[in-house]
Amino acid sequence: MNTTIVSEYDDNEIVNHSSNQHIDSVLAARLSRRSALKGGVGATTAALLGGVSLSACGGGSDDDETPAPEPIRLNFNAVAKSNADLVTVPEGYQVSILHALGDPIHYGDESWKDDGSETAESYDRRIGDGHDGMYYFGMSDDGKFDPSRSDRGLLCVNHEYVVAPYGLHPTGRITVDGKRPAEQVDKEIRAHGASVVEVKRKSGSNEMEMVRGSKYNRRITSATQMDFGGPAAGNAKLFNKLSPDGKQAFGMNNNCANGYTPWGTYLTCEENFLNVIGRAAGDDAQRSATEIVALKRYGLPENRKSPYLWDTAEGEQYQRWNSKVSAASAAEDYRNIFNTFGWVVEIDPFRPDSKPVKRTALGRFNHEGAWPAPAKAGEPIVIYSGDDARNEYVFKFVSDAKWDPKDINGGVAAGAKYLDKGTLYAAKFNNDGSGEWLELTFGKNGIDATNALYPFADQADVVMHCRLAADARGATKMDRPEWGGVNPLNNEVYMTMTNNSQRTAATLNAANPRVGNTNGHIIRWKEEGGQAGTKFQWDVYLFGARSDNKQSENLSGLTAVNDFSSPDGLHFDQRSANAGGLLWIQTDDGSYTDVTNCMMLAAIPGKVGDGGKVTTKEGQATIMGSKPTEATVRRFLVGPFDCEITGVVVTPDGKTLFFNVQHPGEDAEKANFATSTFTSYWPGNQPGITSSHKGLKRPRSATVVVTRKDGGTIGI
């Protein structure tokens, strides 16, 4: 027996070898020729889930005549950078732990024991691992979606992956003669996915607590049965032994960021699903040339071993984690199992007996998330997504159906109406500062069986292999598109590009003008003709940097109050009390950690085109948004050691904020299970917390609640 430290799938791996122009070269040509973008701010302020009425949001055009709201101001003193092993919040704020890995959500299971002894089966009723994207849905007294309710609701949280894993197993992940023990694999399968729990405010406080035993509490895991919806449902390329007709999926994996709908459902997104899928040696000989192209484009060549090695456990049921040809037909083996992952999954939190649905019309790729534009009655539902891998694309989905506010509380039936039929686009960033959404529809623009790159059979093939469709259309390669969000004040769209340490002096350009681009940046764009339009204008909002200038050049002029590295999580505050487009920025960083742990900042952004030209120390011209000040971008909190700060949502009244701490103490090489020695002991060491989380030693991912001690609103 040997303890193994298994590397996760590397989302820096490049599998896009198309000749499409990269964002780097596009930005260089574009930004060297112009001094600023022209862009207006629409004055509409109603948010997608900001009030009972969901139809008041305009398209954010320059012609909007609604008076602009009063400017907002940040109401806290910036938190200093820190390497302390705890969550640090501003003076006057406090934190509590809502739930952490292994906490039981129903009665009948013991509290988490801090020794990894919980059974695999119990994780069907325990909080999973790797807390990530999440959303809060207000709930009325009769159990329906109420977007104005702040004191009671349902919180949906992604559980992206198993961390190291410290909490799940007594002595960490192990192999025996090259095989994983079935008990460990079963536990890891159940620790993935998402959780839905009822939450309510404590008496006389804005703090939240989980309602243990609530009928709404449930887990969705890598073993949960779910349906397919949209053009790929029932397609032959989804046939497998578990679902011979290709209409059902079994489990969701590595769900990173998220989205939400105006009808009250949760969208959770499968990202690094290559963590769990392997493919046998020699499998190419069993495949068609078309299949081989598709598998390699999505990062699954033959003889690839998955990091988790779930397919090595004894038992036929574990063979579904290897996408190999082993029988006479696809309905008799798992050759197509790989195609069943990488989708947006819709979950109805208000109907605990409902089955999740994978919405295939939104495309299949390393989904970082699915961020909706504010819904407007009589207009399509619009959802933005990033494909989180180097050289991949930004996507947009526009529904065929027009939003009808009467569909609130419509559940997955409303999801079928709005998410199963529509148009998928990939973004092209033109050199003159304009942008174009390239339609990915079978039978148009060469996306058909005659395509030289990949012969598409139908629209199911297009959405299943939309990376290849975007390659064929000439979409712009991007540097790891991560989280996004739509500003409810003006409908401009923001998306983080977390970093690109491989940039060299020979490849500098205007939008990536710093050697290495170690610290990442944030891009934004303004749609023309409403959110469903096919044209846009864009610029760069912020460049991450250390204020000590030891890495990427500090182009945005960040100071000790607001410097950051590797932007990842990003969320526009949707509170009904006027938040005026308050933006939360979170980091998942390995470049600034000698000085500070990962963090979350609050920002009051401007608008596309509000900046000007600057020149880097290498003489590279660039243009960006107006430089932030300490009044417009400020560090709100710092997390514990070795963690990522991710997932953030605020109650409609703005008085309770949730965020997640993922993988504290993730440095497995420094772990010693025999002596309970780890690089982090969070959350057991967090000052002021009570209950079963206090005093435990193993680090755990957890959801944190932030409130003001005086009962006021968060951030502003």
N, C-alpha and C positions, 0 to 999 in steps of 0.2 A: 504494500500500500504506500502511496506517496501523496503528500499534499501538493496541489498544483495551484499556481497563480496563472489564471487563464486570461490572456489579453482579449479585450473586447474588439469588435469590428472597428476598423480604422476608417472613419468617415472622411479622412484626408486622402484616402486612396482615390486615384484618378481612373475612372473607367470610361470617361468621355474622351475619345480620341478623334472626334469629328474635326473637320477643318473650319467649323464655325468661328467667327470672330469672337475673341475673348473680351470681357468687359474692360480689361486693362487697356487694350489698344483702342477700343471705342472711346473710352474716356480721354485718352491722350489727345486724339484728334479733335474731339468735341470741345474739350475744356480749354484748349490752347487758342481757340478761335473766338471765344466769346467772353464777355466780362460778367454777365449775369443772366439768369433766366427770368422771364416775365411770368408772374403768377399772382393770382388774386386769392383772397380768402373769402369763402362763403360764410355767411353769418349764422347758418342754422346750427342749433345747439342740442337738439334732442338726440339722445343716444339710442342705439339699438335696443338695449334693455334698460334704459334709464327711467322709464315711467310706465304707467299703465297703458298709455297710448303709444303704439309703436309705429305710427304712420306720419309723424310730424317732421321727419328728417328730410331735408332737401338734398339736391344733388351736389351742393357745394360749388355752384357756378358763380362767376363774377357778377351775374345779374341779380343774385339774391338781394332782397331789399329789407329783410328782417334785421332789426338793429342788433349790433354785436353785443355780447354780454360784457359785463364789467371785467377788466383784467384780473387775473388771479395772482396771488403771491404765495410763495412758499413760507410756511409758518414755523420752521424748525431750524435749529443750528446744525450745521453740517457735522456728521460723525467723522472722527479722525480715522485714518487708515490704521489697521490693527492686525496683528498675528495672534491675538488671544483666541483661546479655544472656547468661544462663546458668541452668541448673537449680541451685537452692540447696537442699540437704538438711540435716537436723540434724547436729550434731557426732557423729561416730562412725558415720555412714552414708556410702555411696559410690554412685555411679551409673556405668552403662555404657550403650552404645547397642546394642540388639539388632538393629534394622534401620531403615532410613530410605528415603524415596522413591527408587526407581530401583535399589535393591540387587538383584542377581540372586539368585534362589532355587535355580537349578540351575547346573550347569557348562555352559560353551560360550558364555556371554555375558560381555562385558567389564564390569568395575566401572563404576559411575556416574562420568561424566567431569566433572561440574560445569559443563557447557556446553550442556545440552539437546540433545545430538546423538544420543541413543539413538533407535532406530527405534520406530515404533508397534508393530510386530509383536513386538518384544522385551519389551514390557510384558505380554505373556501369561506371561512368566517373570520379571518383576521386581515388587518391592514397589510398591504403588500409592501414591496421594497422599491427603492429608487424613486421617491416622490418627485413628480415633475409638473407638467402643465395641469391646470385645474380651473374650475369655474363655479361660482356660487349662483344658485337659482332660488330666489325668494319663493316661499310657499304659503298659500292661504290656509285658513283654518280647515277648509274642506279638502285640502291636499292637492290643490291645483297650482300651476305656475302663476306667481304674482311678482312681476318684475319690480314692484315698489316696496316689497316686504324686506325688512332688514333684520328683524329679531328672530326670524325662523326661516330656515331654508334647507336646501339639499346641496351638499358640497361634493362635486365630482373631482377626483384626483387620479392622475395617471401614475402607474408604477412601472417605470421604464425598464429597469433591469435589476438583476441581483448584484449587490455590491460586495465584491471580493470572494465570498460573502461572509461578513462577520456575524450577523445575527441569525442567519438561517441554519448553519451547521455548527456542531460543537467545536470542530477544529478546522473549519474552512472547507473549501471545495476540494474533493479528492478524486483520484482515479485508482483503479485496481487493475493491474495488468493492461493498462491502456483503455479501460472501460469505466464509465461513470456508474456509481451505485444507483439503482432505480429509485430508492427512497429519496436521495438527494435530488435527482432529476424531477421527481414528482413534486417535491417541495418548491423547486425553482419555477416549474411551470405554473404553479398556483400563486407564486409571489409576484408574477408579472401581471400586467393588465391595467385595471382601474378599480377604484372603490367609489361607491356612492354611500354617503352617510347623512342622516339628518343632523342638523346643528341648530342650537338655540342659544340665545343670550342668557347669561347667568342673571339671576335676580338682582336688580339695581346696578347693573354693569353693562358695558359694551363688549365684554369678553364673551367668547363663544365656547360651548362645550358640545361634545358629541353626545347624541341621544342613543345610548347603547340599547339594543333590543328593538329599535324602531323597525316597523315593517318595511321601510324604504331602504334600510341598510342592506347592501349586497356587494359581492365581488364579481367582477368580470375578469376572466383569466385567460391564459394560453390554452385552456382546455374547454372554454365555454363555446357551446354551439351557437352559431349565428347564421343569418341569411345573407345572400348577395342581392343587391339591388342595382338597377341601372343596366347599361348595354352589355356588360360582361357576364351578367347572371345567366347561368345555364350554358355558357360557351364551352366548346370542347376542350379549350386550353385550361379549363378549371376542373375537368373531370379527374377524379382520384378515387382511391379505394374507400375513403370515408364518405365521399359524396359523388357517386357515379354519374349523377346528372349535372354536376357543377353548380348547384344552386345553394349549397350550404358551405360554410366555412367552420373550422374548428379552432377557436382561439385567436387571439390577437397578441402581437409581440412588439416589444421595444417601443411602446407608445410614448412619444416625447411631448410635443406641444399639443395644442388643442384648439377648439373653436366652440361655438355655441350658435343656436338658431333663435329667431324671434318667436318660434312656436314652442320653445322651452325644452329643447333636447341638447344633449352634449355631443360634441364631435371630438373624437380622440384619434390620434394619427400615428400609424405605424412607421417608424423611422428605420433604425438599424436592425432590421429583421434578418440581416445576414449573420447576426450573432447566433442564430439558432438553426440555420439550414446548412447542411453539407451536400456534397455531390461526389459520387464514387469515381475512382480512377477508371479510365477507359469508357466513360459514359458517352463521350462524343461519338464513338462508333455506333451507338444506338440511336443517334439523333439525326434529324435533318439539318441541312446547312442553315436554314432559317432559324431553327431552334437554337443552334449554337451561337448565332449572331445575337439573339435576344438574351440568352443566358449570360454571355460574356459582357454585354452592354450593361447588365444589371449586377455584375460583379460575382457571378457564380460559375467560374470555369470548372472543368472536370478535376477531380481529385482535390477539391477544396474542403478542408476540414473546418467545421464551425467552431468558434471559440468555446461554446458551452458543451459541445460533444454530447448533446442529448441523444443523438442517434446511436451512441455506443452502449447504452444501457441494455441489459438483457430483457428480451420481450419484444414480440412483434409490434406492439403498440408504439414503440419508440422509433420504428423505421420511418414513420411519417416525417421525421426531421431530416431525412435524406432524400433529395430530389433526384432519384436515379431511376432508370428504366430497369425493371426487374420482372415484368410479366408481358403477356401478349398484347394487352391493351392498357390505355391510360386509366380506365375504370377499375383496373385490377392492381395497380401499384400507386406509387407516390411521385411519379415523374413530374407532375404538374403542381405539386404542393407548394413550390416556391412562388408560383403565380397567385396563390391565395393570400399572400401577405404583401404589405406595402400600400394599404388602402386607408381611406378615412372611414372610421366606424361611428355610426350614429347610435347613441344610447338614450333611451327615454328614462330619466331618473324618477319620474312621477308614477310610472307603471312598473313596479319591481318584477312582475311576471313577463314583461315584454322581452322579445328577443332582439339583441343588437343586430344592426344591418350594416354591411360594408357597402358604401356608396361608390360604385365603380366609375360613375361619370366624372368624378373629380380627379381621376387619373391614379396611376400607380408609380410610386417612386419613394425615395427616402423622405416621406412626409415629415417636415418639422412641425407643421400645424395647418390649420384651416381657418383663416381669420375673415369674418364677415364684414362687409360694408354696412353702415346703418340701413335698415330696411325702410322702404318708402312704399306706401300703398300704390298699387298700379304699376310698379316697376319691378324688374327681375331681382332675385337674390343673387348677390355677387360675393364670391369667396376667393381669397388670395392664399397661395401656398408657396413655400420654398422647398426646394430639393436639396437637403443638407449634405452635400458632398462637393468637393472641389471641382470646378468646371461644369457645374450643373445649372439648372434653370429656375426662373420664377414663373409660376403658373397662375392663371385666373380662370374661374368657372363662372358662367353666367347662365342662370336658369331660364328655361323656356317659359315657365309659369310666372305670372306677375303676383307680387305679394298682396295677400288679402288678410288684413288684421283679424278677421274672423277665425283664421286658422290657428290663433294662439291656443295652446294646450292640445294641438292636433297630434302630438306624438310622432311615431315613425310613419303613420299614414300621411301626415303633412310632409315628412321627409321624402316619401316616395313622390309626392306631387312636385316638390321644388328641387330635389337633388338627383333624381334619376334621369331627368331629361334636360339637356342644356348644351352649351358650347364650351369646350375647353380651349384655352389659349396659352401660348408661351410668349414671354416678353423678348422683344428686340430693342436694344438701346442704340439709337442712331447717333451718328457723329455730331449732328447739329444741335443736340440737346433734346430732340424729340424722341418719342418712343412709339412702338407699334406692338399691338397684340396680334400674334400670328395664330390664325385659326387652325386647330388640329381636328379636322373633320374628314372622315373617310369619303373619298370621291372628289375632294377639292384640293387644288394646289399640289397635285402629284402625290397625295397621300392615298395610294391605292395599290393594287397588285403589281403595277408596273414600276413601282419605286425601286430604284437601283440599290439604295442603301438597305432597305428591308421591305419585302413585299407584303403590304398590309392586306388582310383578308376581309375585314369589316371594322365597324366602329369599336367593337369589343377588343379587337387587336390593337386599335389606336390607343384606347385608354389604358390597356394593359401594358403597352410598350410606348408610352407617350414620350419617354426620353428619345427614342428613335424617331418619332414623329417630329419632335422639336429639333433634333439634329437635321432632319431633312428640310425643314422649313427655314433653317438658318437663325434660330434663336441665339441670344447672346450668352456665352458662358460666363458664369458668375463665380465668385469666391465664397463657396459654402453659404448659400442663403439660409438663414436660421429663422428666428421669430419675426413676425410682422404684426402690424396693427393699423387701424384706420382711425385717424383723428376725428372725433365726433364733431369738432368745431367747424372743420372745413373739408372733411372727407379725403384729405391727402393720406397717402399710404406710406408707411415706413417699414423697412426690413433690415435686420442686422446682417452684416457680413463679418463673421467672427474674427478671422485673421487669415494671413497667408505668409507664414514665415519663410517660404521658399522664394519670395521675390528678391531678385538680385539687381545690382546697379544697371545691368544690361537690359532689364525689362521694366524699368521705371516708366510711368506714364502719369498723366495729369491727375487721375482720380486715385492712383496708387503711387504717390510720389516719394514714398519713403522706403529705403532699403529694408527688405524683410517684411514690411507691413505686419510686424509682430503683434500689434495691438488692435487691429481691426478697425471697422468703420460702419456707419449706418447710411443707407441710401434711402431716398424718398422720391415720390412722384405724385403728380397731380393729373388726374384723368381729364380728358377733354370730352364734353358732351355727356357728362354723367358717368357713374361708375361702370355702366355697361358699355361704354365707348371703346373704340379700338385704337385710340391715340392718347398719348400722354406726354407731359414734360417732366423732367427729372433733374435732381442735383444730389450732392452729398451733404447730409445733415451734420454729422460729427465724425471726427477721426479720434479713435481712442489713442491714448499716449500716457506715459509716465511723465509727471511734471519735472522729474529730474533729468529728462532727455537722454536716458541711458539706452533707450531702444528706439522705437519709431519716433520720427520728428513730431514735435507737439504742434501740429498745424492749427488746431482749434484753440490754442492758448489755454489749455486746461491748467488748473492750479491744484494745490494740495486739497482744496475743498471739493473738487469735482473730477480729478483725473481718474481714469479707469482703463482697463485693458480687456480685450476679447468680449465685446458685447454679444450677448446671446439672447436671454429672455427680454421681451419687449411687450408692453401692454399699455393701451390707452385706457385711462380711468373712465368707467361708464356710469359713475354715480349720477343720480338724478339731481341732487343739489349741484349747482353749476360748477363743474370741474374744469371747464374751459380748455379741454384738451390736455389735461395733465398726463404726462408720459412717465412710465416707470421703465428703467433700463437695468437689466441684471447681467452679471458677468459669470463666465465659465472659463477661468483663466489659469494658465500655467506659466505666464511670463512675468508677472508682477508679484508673484507669491513670496518672493524674498522680503517684500516690504509690507504686503497686505493680503489678507484672505479675500475671497470673492465678496461681491457687494451688490447693493441695489441703490440706484440714484433716482431722484425725482427731477423731472425736467419740464419746462414750459417752452415748447418749441415754437419757432416762427412759422414761416411758410416757404414753399419752394421758390427759389430765386431771390432770397433776401440777403445773399452774401456778395462776394466779389473775388477778384483775383488775388492770389498769393504766389510766392515763388519759394521753392524749397532750397535748402542749403546746397543741393546738387544742381540748382538752376532750373528745375522742372517747374513750369507754370501749372497752376491748378486753380480751381474755383470751388467754393464750398458755401454752405450756409453761413449766416452771420455768426461770428464767434460767440460762444456762450459766455455768460458772466456768472459770478457766484450767486446772483439773484435768480438766474434762469436754469442752472443745472447744479445740483447739490447732492452730496452723498447722504443717503437716508439711513442705511444700515450696513454693517459688515458681519459676515457669517463666521462660523467656527472653522477650525483648521481642516485643510484638505477637502473642502466642500465646494459644491456649485450652488449658487443662489438661483432659484428658478420658480416659475409659477407665481402669479400674483393676481389677486382680485380683491375688490373693495365692495362692501355692502352699499346698496343704493343711497343710504343716508350719509355715507362717507365716514362712518365712525368705527368701523372694524375692517382691518386689512388682514388678509391671509397671504402667506408666502411659504415656499418650501425650501428646506435645506436637504440637498441630495448628497449622498456618499461622503459624510464627514469621516475623516480618518481613513481615506481610501488607500493609503500607501500600504499595500499588503505585505511588501517585503520587510516592513518594520513591525509587523504584528507577531505577537507571541501569545497564543491562546492559553498556554499552560499558566502563564503569569498574568493574564489579562492586561497585556501591554499593547497599546495601540497609539497611533499618532493623534487621535482625538478621543475624548470621552463624552462627547456631546450626544444627546441632550441631558444626560444624567447629571452633568456638572453645571447646567445653566442656573445662575442665581435666580431665586425667587419662584421657581417652579415647584409645584406640589404634585401629589398623587404618585401613581406607579412609575412615572418617568424619573423621579428624583433618585440620585445616588447609584444608578446602574452604570456599569463600566463600558459595555460594548457600544460603539458608535452606531447610531441608527438614523436613517432618513426620517424626516418628520415634517408635519405641517405646523406652522407657527402662526399664532394670532397676535396681532399688534393693535393696541389701543392707546388712547391718550388718558393719562391719569385724571385729567379734569373733565373727561367725557366729551371733548371736542372732536372736530373732524380731523382726518388724517392728512397730513402733508400741506394743506392749504387752509 
